[in-house]
Amino acid sequence: MMPTALSEPPLALGARAPARVRVPDRERAFALVQRHGWNSTAFQTLEGGYSYFFHGEDACVAYVDTGGAWVAAGAPLAPPEALGDVVAAFVEAAQRAGKRCCFFATEERLHHAAPDRLRSVRIGEQPVWDPQGWPAVLKAHRSLREQLRRARAKGVTVRPVRPEELEGGQTHDAMAHLADAWLARRRMLPMSFLVRVEPFTYPEHRQVFVAERSGNIVAFAAAIPVPSRNGWFLEDLIVAADAPNGTSEVLVDAVMRWSAQIGGGWLTLGLAPLAGEVPTLLRIARRTATAFYDFAGLRAYKAKLRPGAWTPIHLAFPRTQSAAATVVDALAAFAGGRLMRFALRSIASRPMAVLRTIAAAVVLAPRGVRALFGALRERRRTEARDVHSKRVV
């Protein structure tokens, strides 16, 4: 389920250059994250590409404009008692701008705060741990202990990264190179929005560990704060192709122990997309789109770390809005606002895999596919209008 300073521009680690944001707006958003950051996505909204809708002095919504919609990253940054009012204000502002809107990666709290304004689609679940209980998890599960032993036996060591190392220099460059190589190995084309790899923003407020072997960085883990939960989100876990078995587990172990040491009481590895009791069309996507994304594998990896609980994650949207159109809007956010271009590039890279996925979905859920393709046609018209408008200007 996040994504700006690198040795190259942000395109080095993402699909599209982020929108320019005024520094005062980002600093206002940063203060609100510190006061009201409850969702795991909260700190991610300080990374590249977000615009901010402020409501009064103590609330905002971080979102991306896809052309046809404003897609918010998580729930509003606001006091709990104000969430419903902020949702209403954001929806009204989007409608005045001629846009649809939605809130991606929300939890039950938002739906309890705005039950008359929003409906939702479950899009997956996130695992949650209490870091204080991590030693007991290790004690109870020999397989986890064995993974740690394997990595250490191969000479893998872990160390924390100082904030100044994230601002430039050898460690910074090695991490950037490792992230680029990792992205190049992915089945799916690089994406934007909440899955951009950006481990260098606000370095003094995140915690990064690197795994080294023979003096070389072979993996890194980057955790960002979730202040209102006294917790952390292990946002990035990037491992080299030739890293020894157990390297990722050694990094998770370091993050868990560090979080427990500083008194942390909540930690997540983020969204496992399409996991759990999702709607029929999304279950079909989980089964048929494996050529592009290993949904089951990601969920299984997180499960083997023995979380204490799984929290449902939703895509929330106004009750008057089409669910199919909203799903397409969310996909457009991850495609950097250029969904049709992203789709065409995906087809060009793996044409037979795309055709098999579509054919299976049509057979298994024809009504849902018709609705989705109708929304995609509307999206294509929106993108065409945007291109025409830019040419006229």
C-alpha positions as CSV (number, residue, x, y, z in Angstrom):
1,M,0.0,0.0,0.0
2,M,4.1,5.2,-0.4
3,P,6.5,7.0,-2.2
4,T,12.1,13.7,-2.5
5,A,15.4,14.1,-2.8
6,L,17.6,11.7,-4.7
7,S,20.8,11.9,-6.7
8,E,18.6,12.3,-9.7
9,P,15.1,14.0,-10.1
10,P,12.1,12.1,-8.6
11,L,11.5,10.3,-11.9
12,A,14.4,8.0,-10.9
13,L,12.2,6.3,-8.3
14,G,8.7,6.9,-9.7
15,A,6.5,7.0,-12.8
16,R,5.9,10.8,-13.0
17,A,7.5,13.9,-11.6
18,P,5.6,15.2,-8.6
19,A,3.5,18.4,-8.7
20,R,5.1,21.5,-7.2
21,V,3.9,22.3,-3.7
22,R,4.4,25.5,-1.9
23,V,6.8,25.0,1.0
24,P,4.4,26.8,3.5
25,D,1.6,24.4,2.6
26,R,3.8,21.4,3.2
27,E,5.0,22.8,6.5
28,R,1.4,23.4,7.6
29,A,0.6,19.8,6.6
30,F,3.7,18.6,8.6
31,A,2.4,20.3,11.7
32,L,-1.0,18.6,11.2
33,V,0.7,15.2,10.7
34,Q,2.4,15.7,14.0
35,R,-0.9,16.6,15.8
36,H,-3.4,14.4,14.0
37,G,-1.4,11.7,12.1
38,W,-3.5,8.6,12.9
39,N,-3.6,6.7,9.6
40,S,-0.5,4.9,8.4
41,T,-0.5,7.0,5.3
42,A,-0.3,10.3,7.3
43,F,3.5,10.9,7.0
44,Q,3.5,9.8,3.3
45,T,1.5,12.9,2.5
46,L,4.7,14.9,3.0
47,E,6.4,13.1,0.2
48,G,6.3,14.2,-3.5
49,G,3.2,14.9,-5.6
50,Y,0.5,16.0,-3.1
51,S,-1.7,19.0,-3.0
52,Y,-3.4,20.1,0.2
53,F,-6.9,21.2,1.0
54,F,-7.0,23.1,4.2
55,H,-10.1,23.4,6.3
56,G,-9.7,26.0,9.0
57,E,-6.5,26.1,11.0
58,D,-6.5,22.5,12.3
59,A,-7.4,20.2,9.4
60,C,-6.4,19.3,5.9
61,V,-6.7,16.6,3.2
62,A,-3.7,15.6,1.1
63,Y,-4.7,14.5,-2.4
64,V,-3.6,14.1,-6.0
65,D,-5.6,15.6,-8.9
66,T,-5.9,12.9,-11.6
67,G,-7.7,15.3,-14.0
68,G,-11.1,13.8,-13.3
69,A,-10.9,13.4,-9.5
70,W,-9.2,14.4,-6.3
71,V,-7.9,11.2,-4.7
72,A,-7.0,11.7,-1.1
73,A,-4.2,9.7,0.6
74,G,-6.0,8.2,3.6
75,A,-8.4,10.1,5.9
76,P,-8.2,13.8,6.6
77,L,-5.6,15.1,9.0
78,A,-7.9,16.5,11.6
79,P,-9.2,16.0,15.2
80,P,-11.5,12.9,15.4
81,E,-14.5,15.0,16.1
82,A,-14.0,17.2,13.0
83,L,-13.5,14.4,10.5
84,G,-17.1,14.5,9.3
85,D,-17.1,18.2,8.6
86,V,-13.7,18.0,6.8
87,V,-15.0,15.2,4.6
88,A,-18.1,17.3,3.7
89,A,-16.0,20.4,2.9
90,F,-13.6,18.4,0.7
91,V,-16.4,16.7,-1.2
92,E,-18.1,20.1,-1.8
93,A,-14.9,21.7,-2.9
94,A,-14.2,18.9,-5.4
95,Q,-17.7,19.1,-6.8
96,R,-17.4,22.9,-7.2
97,A,-14.2,22.2,-9.2
98,G,-16.1,19.7,-11.4
99,K,-14.2,16.7,-9.9
100,R,-15.1,13.4,-8.3
101,C,-13.3,12.5,-5.1
102,C,-12.4,9.6,-2.9
103,F,-10.3,8.7,0.1
104,F,-7.9,5.8,-0.5
105,A,-6.6,3.6,2.3
106,T,-9.0,4.5,5.1
107,E,-10.0,2.6,8.3
108,E,-13.3,2.1,10.1
109,R,-12.8,5.3,12.1
110,L,-13.5,7.5,9.1
111,H,-16.7,5.6,8.2
112,H,-18.0,6.0,11.8
113,A,-17.3,9.7,11.6
114,A,-19.1,10.3,8.3
115,P,-21.7,7.5,7.9
116,D,-24.2,9.6,6.0
117,R,-21.7,11.1,3.6
118,L,-19.5,8.2,2.5
119,R,-19.8,4.6,1.4
120,S,-16.8,2.3,0.9
121,V,-15.2,-0.6,-0.9
122,R,-12.9,-2.9,1.1
123,I,-9.6,-3.0,-0.9
124,G,-7.4,-5.1,1.4
125,E,-6.0,-5.3,4.9
126,Q,-2.9,-4.3,6.9
127,P,-1.1,-6.3,9.5
128,V,-0.5,-4.7,12.9
129,W,2.0,-5.6,15.7
130,D,2.7,-4.4,19.2
131,P,6.5,-4.1,19.0
132,Q,6.7,-4.8,22.8
133,G,5.5,-8.3,22.0
134,W,8.0,-9.0,19.2
135,P,10.4,-11.0,21.4
136,A,7.5,-13.3,22.3
137,V,6.7,-13.7,18.6
138,L,10.2,-14.8,17.9
139,K,10.3,-17.2,20.8
140,A,7.1,-18.9,19.6
141,H,8.1,-19.3,16.0
142,R,11.2,-21.2,15.1
143,S,10.9,-20.4,11.4
144,L,11.4,-16.7,12.1
145,R,14.4,-17.4,14.3
146,E,15.9,-19.6,11.6
147,Q,15.6,-16.8,9.0
148,L,17.5,-14.5,11.3
149,R,20.2,-17.1,11.9
150,R,20.6,-17.7,8.1
151,A,21.2,-14.1,7.3
152,R,23.6,-13.6,10.2
153,A,25.5,-16.7,9.3
154,K,26.0,-15.2,5.8
155,G,27.6,-12.1,7.3
156,V,24.6,-9.8,7.1
157,T,24.8,-7.0,9.7
158,V,22.3,-4.2,10.4
159,R,22.9,-0.6,11.5
160,P,20.8,2.5,11.8
161,V,21.3,5.3,9.3
162,R,22.0,8.8,10.6
163,P,19.7,11.6,9.2
164,E,22.7,13.3,7.5
165,E,23.5,10.2,5.6
166,L,20.0,10.4,3.9
167,E,20.8,13.9,2.7
168,G,23.7,12.9,0.4
169,G,26.8,10.8,0.2
170,Q,27.8,7.2,-0.1
171,T,24.9,5.6,1.9
172,H,22.3,7.8,0.1
173,D,23.6,6.9,-3.3
174,A,23.8,3.2,-2.5
175,M,20.2,3.2,-1.3
176,A,19.0,5.1,-4.4
177,H,20.8,2.6,-6.7
178,L,19.3,-0.3,-4.7
179,A,15.8,1.2,-5.0
180,D,16.2,1.7,-8.7
181,A,17.4,-1.8,-9.3
182,W,14.5,-3.2,-7.1
183,L,11.9,-1.2,-9.1
184,A,13.4,-2.5,-12.4
185,R,12.8,-6.1,-11.2
186,R,9.1,-5.5,-10.5
187,R,6.4,-7.2,-12.6
188,M,4.5,-4.0,-12.8
189,L,5.6,-0.7,-14.3
190,P,6.7,1.9,-11.7
191,M,3.8,3.6,-10.0
192,S,3.0,6.9,-8.2
193,F,0.9,8.0,-5.3
194,L,1.3,6.0,-2.1
195,V,3.8,3.4,-3.6
196,R,6.5,5.8,-4.6
197,V,9.8,4.9,-3.0
198,E,11.0,8.0,-1.3
199,P,13.2,7.2,1.7
200,F,14.9,10.6,1.9
201,T,12.2,13.2,2.8
202,Y,12.2,14.6,6.3
203,P,15.2,12.5,7.2
204,E,15.3,13.6,10.8
205,H,11.8,12.3,11.4
206,R,12.1,8.8,9.9
207,Q,14.1,5.8,10.9
208,V,16.2,3.9,8.4
209,F,18.2,0.8,8.8
210,V,20.6,-0.7,6.2
211,A,21.7,-4.3,6.0
212,E,25.3,-4.7,4.9
213,R,27.4,-7.6,3.8
214,S,31.1,-7.4,3.1
215,G,30.9,-3.6,3.3
216,N,28.1,-3.3,0.7
217,I,24.5,-2.3,1.4
218,V,22.2,-5.2,0.3
219,A,18.9,-4.0,1.7
220,F,17.3,-1.2,3.6
221,A,14.2,-0.6,5.7
222,A,12.6,2.9,6.2
223,A,10.0,3.5,8.9
224,I,7.9,6.6,9.2
225,P,6.0,7.8,12.2
226,V,2.3,7.5,13.0
227,P,2.2,10.0,15.8
228,S,-1.4,9.7,17.1
229,R,-0.9,6.0,17.6
230,N,2.6,6.2,19.1
231,G,3.5,4.0,16.2
232,W,5.4,3.4,13.0
233,F,4.8,2.3,9.5
234,L,7.6,0.3,7.9
235,E,7.0,1.9,4.5
236,D,9.9,0.6,2.5
237,L,11.6,-2.8,2.7
238,I,14.0,-2.9,-0.3
239,V,16.2,-6.0,-0.8
240,A,18.9,-6.7,-3.4
241,A,18.3,-9.7,-5.7
242,D,21.4,-11.4,-4.4
243,A,20.9,-10.7,-0.7
244,P,21.1,-13.8,1.5
245,N,17.9,-15.5,2.7
246,G,16.6,-13.9,5.9
247,T,17.9,-10.4,5.1
248,S,14.4,-8.8,5.1
249,E,13.6,-10.5,8.3
250,V,16.8,-9.2,10.0
251,L,15.7,-5.7,9.0
252,V,12.1,-6.2,10.3
253,D,13.7,-7.5,13.5
254,A,15.8,-4.4,13.9
255,V,12.8,-2.1,13.3
256,M,10.7,-4.0,15.8
257,R,13.3,-4.0,18.5
258,W,14.2,-0.3,18.0
259,S,10.5,0.7,18.1
260,A,10.0,-1.3,21.3
261,Q,13.1,0.3,22.9
262,I,11.8,3.8,22.3
263,G,8.3,2.9,23.7
264,G,6.4,2.3,20.5
265,G,3.1,0.5,20.8
266,W,1.9,0.1,17.3
267,L,3.6,-0.9,14.0
268,T,2.4,-1.9,10.5
269,L,4.0,-3.0,7.3
270,G,1.1,-1.3,5.4
271,L,-1.6,-2.5,3.0
272,A,-1.7,-6.0,1.6
273,P,-3.8,-5.0,-1.4
274,L,-6.9,-7.2,-2.3
275,A,-6.3,-9.4,0.8
276,G,-9.1,-10.6,2.9
277,E,-12.9,-10.3,2.3
278,V,-12.8,-7.9,-0.7
279,P,-15.7,-7.6,-3.3
280,T,-16.1,-10.2,-6.0
281,L,-14.4,-8.2,-8.8
282,L,-11.4,-7.5,-6.6
283,R,-11.1,-11.2,-5.6
284,I,-11.1,-12.0,-9.3
285,A,-8.4,-9.4,-9.9
286,R,-6.4,-11.0,-7.1
287,R,-6.6,-14.4,-8.8
288,T,-6.1,-13.3,-12.4
289,A,-3.6,-10.4,-12.3
290,T,-0.7,-12.4,-10.8
291,A,1.4,-11.7,-13.9
292,F,1.7,-8.1,-12.8
293,Y,1.5,-8.3,-9.0
294,D,1.9,-11.1,-6.5
295,F,-1.0,-10.2,-4.2
296,A,-1.0,-13.6,-2.5
297,G,2.7,-13.6,-2.0
298,L,2.8,-10.2,-0.4
299,R,0.0,-11.2,2.0
300,A,1.8,-14.5,2.8
301,Y,5.1,-12.7,3.5
302,K,3.4,-10.3,6.0
303,A,1.5,-13.2,7.6
304,K,4.6,-15.2,8.3
305,L,5.9,-12.4,10.5
306,R,2.9,-13.2,12.7
307,P,1.0,-10.0,13.2
308,G,-1.2,-9.6,16.2
309,A,-4.1,-8.4,14.0
310,W,-5.3,-7.6,10.5
311,T,-7.1,-4.3,10.0
312,P,-9.5,-3.8,7.0
313,I,-8.6,-1.0,4.6
314,H,-11.1,0.8,2.4
315,L,-11.6,3.1,-0.5
316,A,-14.2,5.6,0.7
317,F,-16.2,7.9,-1.6
318,P,-19.4,10.0,-1.7
319,R,-22.7,8.1,-1.7
320,T,-23.8,9.7,-4.9
321,Q,-20.7,8.5,-6.8
322,S,-20.2,5.4,-8.9
323,A,-18.1,2.7,-7.3
324,A,-16.6,1.7,-10.7
325,A,-15.7,5.3,-11.5
326,T,-14.1,5.6,-8.1
327,V,-11.9,2.5,-8.5
328,V,-10.7,3.9,-11.9
329,D,-9.9,7.2,-10.2
330,A,-7.8,5.4,-7.6
331,L,-6.0,3.5,-10.3
332,A,-5.4,6.8,-12.2
333,A,-3.7,8.2,-9.0
334,F,-1.3,5.3,-8.9
335,A,-0.7,5.7,-12.7
336,G,0.4,9.3,-12.1
337,G,-2.9,10.7,-13.5
338,R,-2.3,9.1,-16.9
339,L,-4.2,5.8,-16.6
340,M,-4.7,5.1,-20.3
341,R,-1.0,5.7,-21.1
342,F,0.0,3.4,-18.2
343,A,-2.5,0.8,-19.5
344,L,-1.1,0.9,-23.0
345,R,2.5,0.6,-21.7
346,S,1.5,-2.4,-19.6
347,I,-0.1,-4.0,-22.6
348,A,2.9,-3.4,-24.7
349,S,5.2,-4.9,-22.0
350,R,3.1,-8.1,-21.4
351,P,0.3,-8.3,-24.0
352,M,-0.6,-12.0,-23.4
353,A,-0.7,-11.6,-19.7
354,V,-3.1,-8.6,-20.1
355,L,-5.4,-10.6,-22.4
356,R,-5.5,-13.6,-20.1
357,T,-6.4,-11.3,-17.2
358,I,-9.2,-9.6,-19.1
359,A,-10.6,-12.8,-20.4
360,A,-10.7,-14.4,-17.0
361,A,-12.4,-11.4,-15.5
362,V,-15.0,-11.2,-18.3
363,V,-15.9,-14.9,-17.7
364,L,-16.0,-14.7,-14.0
365,A,-17.7,-11.3,-13.4
366,P,-19.2,-9.9,-16.6
367,R,-21.4,-7.2,-15.0
368,G,-18.5,-5.8,-12.9
369,V,-16.2,-5.8,-16.0
370,R,-18.8,-3.9,-18.0
371,A,-19.1,-1.3,-15.3
372,L,-15.3,-1.0,-15.0
373,F,-14.9,-0.6,-18.8
374,G,-17.6,2.0,-18.9
375,A,-15.6,4.0,-16.2
376,L,-12.4,3.5,-18.2
377,R,-14.1,4.9,-21.4
378,E,-15.1,7.9,-19.4
379,R,-11.6,8.2,-18.1
380,R,-10.2,8.1,-21.6
381,R,-12.5,11.0,-22.6
382,T,-11.4,13.0,-19.6
383,E,-7.7,12.5,-20.4
384,A,-8.4,13.4,-24.1
385,R,-10.1,16.6,-22.9
386,D,-7.2,17.4,-20.7
387,V,-4.7,17.0,-23.5
388,H,-6.8,19.2,-25.8
389,S,-7.1,21.9,-23.2
390,K,-3.3,22.0,-22.7
391,R,-2.8,22.3,-26.4
392,V,-5.3,25.2,-26.6
393,V,-3.6,27.0,-23.8
